[in-house]
């Protein structure tokens, strides 16, 4: 069982901060909040909530809470937080109470202020905890934006906790995992396994391997069905599967502008940004024009390279994009395919 104690050792934090930065203070503040409240630490990986200490997977956050309280101590959690080297820690705070007097708190700030009434001190108003309310709803605890699935909320929180910065391009991330993924994807030279040719990005490497070496790629099935063994490479396909095979009601996310409907909130948001807001944040490195998605940039870049990678199966003409090949098929070979 997690012990209920104050975890408020007297330390000269100013001297520690001079030697080692604010990391030890943030860890200590986090442990004080954890030790004296009902919040639960957790991880998220492969579409499952996972125990912070032993990584056992759970589909239900309440089962994870019971497991953590019955299996792991605060000392186990403390050791893991120290080993993580100042990475941010996810905590579930739907039912947030003080363990000393059972006083309820709405958020981590309220809890921190309340604990000072019990003579628990905080040298900084900061910690390593990222709050989630999963029991009640999937709402961002910083800006109140709502989400239909935890994966999208988890990605969204990256906007609010930008404490890990890439020294190459200055991009900021909520934790070292996201930062290291970014470095791997964006800044590590990519080489073809067949001929050792080097590429600047995954898209160019993939196109090279598919067209030059005829390598086949299978889409990753990242979205498991909670009721059967089926998996899907897109969230909307999983939603349709749940509707058709398991009888769940079909979600209806309506666009506020044109009233089109979508089965997922993310599809609806993408529609809003692409069609109505015209949000363009991805830049072509050649002409610096802006586009909505990275794939839009990739399709556009062939106008600079002149590369034609798409071949018509009926007349062998070459085209720069799938769209231009599709238009050619409709105009030239209508009724023949």
MILUMMI-895259 format. One record per residue (C-alpha): residue number from 0; y, x, z. Coordinates in Angstrom, 3 decimals, always signed. Layout:
N
site n: NUM north: Y east: X up: Z
...
***
This chain:
337
site n: 0 north: +0.000 east: +0.000 up: +0.000
site n: 1 north: +3.575 east: +1.101 up: -0.668
site n: 2 north: +5.159 east: +2.060 up: +2.676
site n: 3 north: +8.322 east: +0.371 up: +3.912
site n: 4 north: +10.558 east: +3.137 up: +5.158
site n: 5 north: +14.118 east: +4.230 up: +4.543
site n: 6 north: +13.466 east: +7.472 up: +2.673
site n: 7 north: +16.918 east: +8.790 up: +3.677
site n: 8 north: +16.541 east: +12.491 up: +4.468
site n: 9 north: +19.750 east: +14.311 up: +5.313
site n: 10 north: +20.414 east: +16.908 up: +2.645
site n: 11 north: +23.454 east: +18.920 up: +1.595
site n: 12 north: +23.539 east: +17.389 up: -1.884
site n: 13 north: +26.752 east: +19.164 up: -2.895
site n: 14 north: +25.012 east: +22.550 up: -2.618
site n: 15 north: +21.885 east: +21.242 up: -4.366
site n: 16 north: +24.016 east: +19.852 up: -7.221
site n: 17 north: +25.757 east: +23.213 up: -7.622
site n: 18 north: +22.393 east: +24.958 up: -8.038
site n: 19 north: +20.355 east: +22.380 up: -9.960
site n: 20 north: +22.729 east: +19.693 up: -11.320
site n: 21 north: +22.594 east: +15.980 up: -10.436
site n: 22 north: +18.869 east: +15.559 up: -11.153
site n: 23 north: +17.688 east: +15.844 up: -7.508
site n: 24 north: +20.375 east: +13.391 up: -6.361
site n: 25 north: +19.392 east: +10.843 up: -9.025
site n: 26 north: +15.727 east: +11.188 up: -8.037
site n: 27 north: +16.529 east: +10.764 up: -4.347
site n: 28 north: +18.703 east: +7.703 up: -5.024
site n: 29 north: +15.905 east: +6.195 up: -7.113
site n: 30 north: +13.346 east: +6.760 up: -4.352
site n: 31 north: +15.627 east: +5.159 up: -1.743
site n: 32 north: +15.951 east: +2.042 up: -3.900
site n: 33 north: +12.206 east: +1.945 up: -4.585
site n: 34 north: +11.145 east: +2.527 up: -0.979
site n: 35 north: +13.371 east: -0.197 up: +0.438
site n: 36 north: +12.945 east: -2.983 up: -2.111
site n: 37 north: +10.322 east: -5.103 up: -3.875
site n: 38 north: +10.977 east: -3.710 up: -7.365
site n: 39 north: +7.973 east: -2.378 up: -9.330
site n: 40 north: +7.907 east: +0.728 up: -11.509
site n: 41 north: +6.030 east: +0.505 up: -14.809
site n: 42 north: +5.565 east: +2.048 up: -18.231
site n: 43 north: +5.240 east: +0.516 up: -21.699
site n: 44 north: +2.879 east: +1.866 up: -24.331
site n: 45 north: +0.807 east: +0.390 up: -27.187
site n: 46 north: +2.064 east: -3.156 up: -26.573
site n: 47 north: +0.961 east: -3.194 up: -22.931
site n: 48 north: +2.631 east: -2.846 up: -19.523
site n: 49 north: +1.091 east: +0.208 up: -17.858
site n: 50 north: +0.867 east: +1.483 up: -14.314
site n: 51 north: +3.475 east: +4.176 up: -13.694
site n: 52 north: +0.967 east: +6.320 up: -11.781
site n: 53 north: -2.402 east: +5.904 up: -13.526
site n: 54 north: -1.395 east: +4.241 up: -16.846
site n: 55 north: -3.890 east: +1.382 up: -16.479
site n: 56 north: -2.847 east: -1.315 up: -19.028
site n: 57 north: -1.909 east: -4.923 up: -18.202
site n: 58 north: -0.827 east: -7.841 up: -20.372
site n: 59 north: +0.692 east: -9.624 up: -17.375
site n: 60 north: +3.431 east: -7.961 up: -15.317
site n: 61 north: +2.371 east: -9.751 up: -12.103
site n: 62 north: -1.126 east: -8.269 up: -12.316
site n: 63 north: +0.481 east: -4.848 up: -12.734
site n: 64 north: +2.589 east: -5.455 up: -9.613
site n: 65 north: -0.480 east: -6.338 up: -7.567
site n: 66 north: -2.292 east: -3.255 up: -8.839
site n: 67 north: +0.629 east: -0.948 up: -7.979
site n: 68 north: +1.095 east: -2.353 up: -4.463
site n: 69 north: -2.623 east: -2.254 up: -3.679
site n: 70 north: -3.488 east: +1.089 up: -5.277
site n: 71 north: -0.545 east: +3.509 up: -5.162
site n: 72 north: +1.818 east: +4.807 up: -2.474
site n: 73 north: +5.479 east: +5.727 up: -2.661
site n: 74 north: +4.381 east: +9.363 up: -2.419
site n: 75 north: +2.317 east: +8.928 up: -5.630
site n: 76 north: +5.374 east: +7.512 up: -7.393
site n: 77 north: +7.635 east: +10.262 up: -6.022
site n: 78 north: +5.353 east: +13.009 up: -7.369
site n: 79 north: +5.265 east: +11.347 up: -10.778
site n: 80 north: +9.067 east: +10.974 up: -10.915
site n: 81 north: +9.495 east: +14.677 up: -10.056
site n: 82 north: +6.984 east: +15.682 up: -12.756
site n: 83 north: +8.872 east: +13.590 up: -15.325
site n: 84 north: +11.885 east: +15.906 up: -15.047
site n: 85 north: +14.673 east: +13.312 up: -14.848
site n: 86 north: +13.361 east: +10.866 up: -17.424
site n: 87 north: +14.493 east: +7.317 up: -16.838
site n: 88 north: +12.074 east: +4.994 up: -15.032
site n: 89 north: +11.488 east: +1.330 up: -15.949
site n: 90 north: +11.541 east: -1.097 up: -13.011
site n: 91 north: +10.813 east: -4.844 up: -12.884
site n: 92 north: +13.463 east: -6.575 up: -10.741
site n: 93 north: +12.884 east: -10.332 up: -11.209
site n: 94 north: +12.200 east: -10.744 up: -7.464
site n: 95 north: +14.438 east: -8.140 up: -5.857
site n: 96 north: +14.477 east: -8.201 up: -2.045
site n: 97 north: +15.331 east: -5.719 up: +0.687
site n: 98 north: +12.145 east: -4.677 up: +2.524
site n: 99 north: +14.058 east: -4.162 up: +5.768
site n: 100 north: +15.597 east: -7.636 up: +6.150
site n: 101 north: +14.348 east: -9.607 up: +3.121
site n: 102 north: +17.883 east: -10.012 up: +1.744
site n: 103 north: +17.859 east: -10.951 up: -2.003
site n: 104 north: +19.795 east: -8.925 up: -4.594
site n: 105 north: +20.734 east: -9.895 up: -8.149
site n: 106 north: +20.732 east: -6.349 up: -9.537
site n: 107 north: +20.448 east: -2.674 up: -8.598
site n: 108 north: +24.142 east: -2.409 up: -7.769
site n: 109 north: +23.898 east: -5.283 up: -5.283
site n: 110 north: +20.792 east: -3.720 up: -3.747
site n: 111 north: +22.481 east: -0.325 up: -3.378
site n: 112 north: +25.532 east: -1.913 up: -1.704
site n: 113 north: +23.301 east: -3.910 up: +0.639
site n: 114 north: +21.203 east: -0.908 up: +1.701
site n: 115 north: +24.340 east: +0.855 up: +2.909
site n: 116 north: +24.504 east: -1.809 up: +5.651
site n: 117 north: +21.220 east: -0.320 up: +6.897
site n: 118 north: +22.829 east: +3.172 up: +7.036
site n: 119 north: +21.116 east: +4.297 up: +3.825
site n: 120 north: +23.561 east: +6.529 up: +1.959
site n: 121 north: +23.916 east: +7.240 up: -1.759
site n: 122 north: +25.796 east: +10.377 up: -2.803
site n: 123 north: +26.313 east: +8.990 up: -6.323
site n: 124 north: +26.305 east: +5.430 up: -7.671
site n: 125 north: +23.707 east: +6.516 up: -10.206
site n: 126 north: +19.932 east: +6.724 up: -10.397
site n: 127 north: +17.082 east: +7.037 up: -12.907
site n: 128 north: +16.093 east: +3.344 up: -12.904
site n: 129 north: +16.268 east: +1.043 up: -15.940
site n: 130 north: +16.044 east: -2.601 up: -14.767
site n: 131 north: +14.052 east: -5.333 up: -16.536
site n: 132 north: +13.466 east: -8.962 up: -15.564
site n: 133 north: +10.172 east: -9.784 up: -17.247
site n: 134 north: +8.972 east: -12.584 up: -14.943
site n: 135 north: +11.929 east: -14.879 up: -15.620
site n: 136 north: +13.074 east: -14.044 up: -19.161
site n: 137 north: +13.494 east: -11.146 up: -21.562
site n: 138 north: +17.222 east: -10.656 up: -21.143
site n: 139 north: +19.110 east: -7.366 up: -21.142
site n: 140 north: +20.336 east: -6.761 up: -17.584
site n: 141 north: +23.431 east: -4.965 up: -18.902
site n: 142 north: +24.819 east: -7.221 up: -21.673
site n: 143 north: +22.682 east: -10.407 up: -21.264
site n: 144 north: +21.351 east: -10.392 up: -24.852
site n: 145 north: +18.069 east: -12.331 up: -25.092
site n: 146 north: +14.842 east: -11.159 up: -26.748
site n: 147 north: +11.551 east: -12.808 up: -27.689
site n: 148 north: +9.286 east: -9.785 up: -27.162
site n: 149 north: +9.496 east: -6.837 up: -24.744
site n: 150 north: +9.261 east: -4.234 up: -27.529
site n: 151 north: +12.648 east: -5.290 up: -28.938
site n: 152 north: +14.268 east: -5.399 up: -25.497
site n: 153 north: +12.891 east: -1.923 up: -24.768
site n: 154 north: +14.428 east: -0.570 up: -27.988
site n: 155 north: +17.713 east: -2.340 up: -27.232
site n: 156 north: +18.049 east: -0.658 up: -23.804
site n: 157 north: +18.367 east: +2.646 up: -25.646
site n: 158 north: +21.968 east: +1.615 up: -26.461
site n: 159 north: +22.915 east: +1.411 up: -22.788
site n: 160 north: +21.153 east: +4.522 up: -21.419
site n: 161 north: +22.189 east: +7.332 up: -23.725
site n: 162 north: +21.634 east: +10.315 up: -21.422
site n: 163 north: +19.463 east: +12.562 up: -23.618
site n: 164 north: +21.437 east: +14.168 up: -26.451
site n: 165 north: +20.083 east: +15.924 up: -29.551
site n: 166 north: +21.689 east: +19.373 up: -29.771
site n: 167 north: +21.349 east: +19.342 up: -33.577
site n: 168 north: +23.105 east: +16.103 up: -34.566
site n: 169 north: +24.502 east: +14.710 up: -31.301
site n: 170 north: +22.397 east: +11.512 up: -31.305
site n: 171 north: +21.840 east: +10.164 up: -27.782
site n: 172 north: +18.679 east: +8.586 up: -26.342
site n: 173 north: +17.649 east: +6.873 up: -23.124
site n: 174 north: +14.879 east: +9.363 up: -22.303
site n: 175 north: +13.143 east: +12.535 up: -23.417
site n: 176 north: +10.375 east: +10.614 up: -25.185
site n: 177 north: +12.852 east: +8.991 up: -27.579
site n: 178 north: +14.735 east: +12.286 up: -27.993
site n: 179 north: +11.567 east: +14.236 up: -28.825
site n: 180 north: +10.447 east: +11.535 up: -31.264
site n: 181 north: +13.851 east: +11.789 up: -32.955
site n: 182 north: +13.601 east: +15.583 up: -33.229
site n: 183 north: +10.086 east: +15.326 up: -34.670
site n: 184 north: +11.064 east: +12.694 up: -37.209
site n: 185 north: +14.529 east: +13.925 up: -38.183
site n: 186 north: +14.751 east: +17.689 up: -37.730
site n: 187 north: +11.288 east: +19.228 up: -38.011
site n: 188 north: +10.519 east: +20.592 up: -41.508
site n: 189 north: +7.766 east: +18.498 up: -43.061
site n: 190 north: +5.161 east: +20.172 up: -45.271
site n: 191 north: +2.686 east: +18.680 up: -47.698
site n: 192 north: -0.864 east: +19.359 up: -46.489
site n: 193 north: -2.102 east: +19.798 up: -50.057
site n: 194 north: +0.414 east: +22.215 up: -51.597
site n: 195 north: +2.634 east: +23.292 up: -48.648
site n: 196 north: +5.829 east: +22.017 up: -50.325
site n: 197 north: +8.546 east: +21.338 up: -47.749
site n: 198 north: +10.551 east: +18.095 up: -47.365
site n: 199 north: +13.574 east: +16.977 up: -45.368
site n: 200 north: +12.254 east: +13.545 up: -44.432
site n: 201 north: +9.037 east: +11.531 up: -44.165
site n: 202 north: +9.881 east: +9.222 up: -47.061
site n: 203 north: +10.181 east: +12.071 up: -49.598
site n: 204 north: +6.999 east: +13.694 up: -48.268
site n: 205 north: +5.063 east: +10.425 up: -48.445
site n: 206 north: +6.207 east: +9.692 up: -51.992
site n: 207 north: +5.253 east: +13.221 up: -53.061
site n: 208 north: +1.764 east: +12.973 up: -51.552
site n: 209 north: +1.146 east: +9.526 up: -53.033
site n: 210 north: +2.344 east: +10.338 up: -56.536
site n: 211 north: +1.377 east: +14.009 up: -56.912
site n: 212 north: -1.827 east: +14.137 up: -54.857
site n: 213 north: -2.837 east: +10.444 up: -54.996
site n: 214 north: -3.097 east: +10.239 up: -51.196
site n: 215 north: -3.527 east: +6.696 up: -49.861
site n: 216 north: -1.655 east: +5.579 up: -46.754
site n: 217 north: -2.804 east: +2.819 up: -44.422
site n: 218 north: -0.232 east: +0.861 up: -42.458
site n: 219 north: -0.448 east: +1.244 up: -38.674
site n: 220 north: -1.543 east: -1.936 up: -36.934
site n: 221 north: +0.871 east: -1.765 up: -34.002
site n: 222 north: +0.816 east: -5.449 up: -33.027
site n: 223 north: -2.375 east: -6.689 up: -31.311
site n: 224 north: -3.247 east: -10.353 up: -30.866
site n: 225 north: -3.478 east: -11.155 up: -27.110
site n: 226 north: -6.327 east: -13.611 up: -27.729
site n: 227 north: -8.645 east: -11.795 up: -30.147
site n: 228 north: -9.279 east: -8.340 up: -31.624
site n: 229 north: -7.045 east: -8.769 up: -34.702
site n: 230 north: -4.092 east: -6.401 up: -35.130
site n: 231 north: -1.100 east: -6.516 up: -37.488
site n: 232 north: +1.399 east: -4.045 up: -38.903
site n: 233 north: +4.340 east: -6.457 up: -38.564
site n: 234 north: +5.326 east: -8.701 up: -35.689
site n: 235 north: +5.917 east: -11.755 up: -37.918
site n: 236 north: +2.324 east: -11.565 up: -39.218
site n: 237 north: +1.043 east: -11.617 up: -35.631
site n: 238 north: +3.217 east: -14.654 up: -34.886
site n: 239 north: +1.861 east: -16.520 up: -37.930
site n: 240 north: -1.680 east: -15.559 up: -36.871
site n: 241 north: -1.065 east: -17.001 up: -33.392
site n: 242 north: +0.178 east: -20.232 up: -34.959
site n: 243 north: -2.619 east: -20.615 up: -37.534
site n: 244 north: -5.629 east: -19.281 up: -35.591
site n: 245 north: -4.799 east: -19.988 up: -31.942
site n: 246 north: -2.715 east: -23.148 up: -32.207
site n: 247 north: +0.498 east: -21.828 up: -30.679
site n: 248 north: +3.712 east: -23.656 up: -31.671
site n: 249 north: +5.520 east: -22.042 up: -34.585
site n: 250 north: +8.755 east: -20.335 up: -33.415
site n: 251 north: +11.913 east: -21.550 up: -35.103
site n: 252 north: +14.770 east: -19.046 up: -34.981
site n: 253 north: +17.628 east: -20.570 up: -36.958
site n: 254 north: +20.491 east: -18.632 up: -38.507
site n: 255 north: +23.763 east: -19.889 up: -37.018
site n: 256 north: +25.566 east: -19.472 up: -40.343
site n: 257 north: +23.277 east: -20.883 up: -43.032
site n: 258 north: +20.529 east: -22.515 up: -40.909
site n: 259 north: +17.659 east: -20.605 up: -42.509
site n: 260 north: +14.681 east: -20.399 up: -40.162
site n: 261 north: +12.576 east: -17.388 up: -39.171
site n: 262 north: +9.416 east: -16.938 up: -37.109
site n: 263 north: +10.822 east: -13.982 up: -35.132
site n: 264 north: +14.184 east: -13.226 up: -33.579
site n: 265 north: +14.211 east: -9.792 up: -35.239
site n: 266 north: +13.864 east: -11.309 up: -38.731
site n: 267 north: +16.707 east: -13.670 up: -37.927
site n: 268 north: +18.889 east: -10.819 up: -36.633
site n: 269 north: +18.148 east: -8.714 up: -39.709
site n: 270 north: +19.093 east: -11.655 up: -41.912
site n: 271 north: +22.396 east: -12.051 up: -40.037
site n: 272 north: +23.260 east: -8.369 up: -40.320
site n: 273 north: +22.191 east: -8.007 up: -43.949
site n: 274 north: +23.429 east: -11.299 up: -45.425
site n: 275 north: +26.328 east: -12.455 up: -43.266
site n: 276 north: +27.681 east: -9.446 up: -41.367
site n: 277 north: +27.111 east: -6.896 up: -44.155
site n: 278 north: +26.406 east: -4.263 up: -41.508
site n: 279 north: +25.919 east: -0.874 up: -43.177
site n: 280 north: +25.224 east: +2.099 up: -40.911
site n: 281 north: +23.024 east: +4.331 up: -43.116
site n: 282 north: +24.761 east: +6.875 up: -45.331
site n: 283 north: +23.638 east: +8.489 up: -48.594
site n: 284 north: +23.833 east: +12.272 up: -48.120
site n: 285 north: +24.881 east: +12.736 up: -51.761
site n: 286 north: +27.668 east: +10.206 up: -52.392
site n: 287 north: +28.217 east: +9.012 up: -48.795
site n: 288 north: +27.973 east: +5.334 up: -49.712
site n: 289 north: +26.772 east: +3.158 up: -46.827
site n: 290 north: +23.669 east: +0.943 up: -46.823
site n: 291 north: +22.014 east: -1.530 up: -44.468
site n: 292 north: +18.647 east: +0.230 up: -43.962
site n: 293 north: +17.112 east: +3.675 up: -44.471
site n: 294 north: +14.853 east: +2.214 up: -47.155
site n: 295 north: +17.960 east: +0.977 up: -49.006
site n: 296 north: +19.258 east: +4.556 up: -48.939
site n: 297 north: +15.915 east: +5.870 up: -50.221
site n: 298 north: +15.951 east: +3.391 up: -53.134
site n: 299 north: +19.554 east: +4.310 up: -53.916
site n: 300 north: +18.998 east: +8.092 up: -53.894
site n: 301 north: +16.941 east: +7.949 up: -57.093
site n: 302 north: +20.207 east: +7.195 up: -58.922
site n: 303 north: +21.207 east: +10.778 up: -58.082
site n: 304 north: +17.862 east: +12.492 up: -58.677
site n: 305 north: +16.877 east: +10.579 up: -61.824
site n: 306 north: +13.317 east: +10.420 up: -60.487
site n: 307 north: +11.164 east: +7.622 up: -61.928
site n: 308 north: +8.065 east: +7.119 up: -59.812
site n: 309 north: +7.048 east: +3.564 up: -60.713
site n: 310 north: +4.967 east: +3.064 up: -63.832
site n: 311 north: +4.347 east: -0.190 up: -65.723
site n: 312 north: +0.579 east: -0.752 up: -65.957
site n: 313 north: +0.944 east: -2.593 up: -69.281
site n: 314 north: +3.205 east: -0.313 up: -71.339
site n: 315 north: +3.453 east: +2.885 up: -69.218
site n: 316 north: +7.281 east: +2.828 up: -69.068
site n: 317 north: +8.673 east: +4.531 up: -65.973
site n: 318 north: +11.220 east: +3.083 up: -63.532
site n: 319 north: +13.231 east: +4.450 up: -60.632
site n: 320 north: +12.640 east: +1.568 up: -58.231
site n: 321 north: +10.133 east: -1.207 up: -57.563
site n: 322 north: +12.902 east: -3.735 up: -58.204
site n: 323 north: +13.620 east: -2.376 up: -61.672
site n: 324 north: +9.873 east: -2.371 up: -62.457
site n: 325 north: +9.618 east: -5.969 up: -61.203
site n: 326 north: +12.540 east: -7.051 up: -63.414
site n: 327 north: +10.946 east: -5.284 up: -66.386
site n: 328 north: +7.645 east: -7.122 up: -65.818
site n: 329 north: +9.394 east: -10.493 up: -65.697
site n: 330 north: +11.481 east: -9.876 up: -68.817
site n: 331 north: +9.013 east: -8.015 up: -71.009
site n: 332 north: +5.522 east: -9.027 up: -69.965
site n: 333 north: +6.051 east: -12.580 up: -68.743
site n: 334 north: +2.703 east: -14.410 up: -68.686
site n: 335 north: +0.709 east: -11.201 up: -69.249
site n: 336 north: +0.063 east: -10.171 up: -65.624
***
